[in-house]
Amino acid sequence: MVRPKQPEPLPARITRKRIYVLPTGFGLFLGALLVAMLLGGLNYNNNPALLLVFLLAGVGNNSLVHAHLILSGISLKSVQAEPVFAGQALRLKLRFDGSGTRRRPGLQLLLGGAIALFEIAAGEECEVTLEVPTHRRGWMELGRMRLSTLWPLGLARAWSWLRPDTRMLVYPTPEPTAPPLPEALGDGD
């Protein structure tokens, strides 16, 4: 399962097959700079320049692998929110589990236009609060969420898509000048 097209049940675990890694603009610039340095080192037969090129290329490659490893193994355990009225922000509380001995810094969660930055300590759970705007009443589908990181050097972005099968309830907006409730017509309680 590479990218969930249908909502998936919780807990949703991010495995290595669900993680995408692409270089950022800075990573592409560094790659082009390394190619230019490689051509210059080969042209002038300069061994220290070639050593520097391969050393920096190894560091860049290690950055790609490390960004992938930060996301691998994270699982979304639960999604909760209190019901709100249409037009108010829905405060989602998402619980992530970073099982293992690895600290997971520099995580970014994106849902619609809402962004949350957080990190998960080694072997612990983390609760992330995300405020999502609501426009209509009724059951709100969350849609796809992107969990990503640029850590450690910003040379590559690693991301994964999450799509929990949780729906949130949005109540109708109360009328601002509502008529008063009817008075009781009898001796009843």
WOCOR-V570161 format. One record per helix or strand of 2 or more residues. SS is the DSSP state (~ for helix, > for strand). FROM is the first residue (numbers start at 1). LEN is the number of residues. If there is no record, write none. Layout:
BEGIN
ss=SS from=FROM len=LEN
ss=SS from=FROM len=LEN
END
This chain:
BEGIN
ss=> from=12 len=2
ss=~ from=16 len=3
ss=> from=20 len=4
ss=~ from=25 len=19
ss=~ from=47 len=25
ss=> from=75 len=6
ss=> from=84 len=2
ss=> from=89 len=9
ss=> from=104 len=8
ss=> from=114 len=7
ss=> from=125 len=9
ss=> from=138 len=4
ss=> from=145 len=5
ss=> from=156 len=7
ss=> from=167 len=5
END
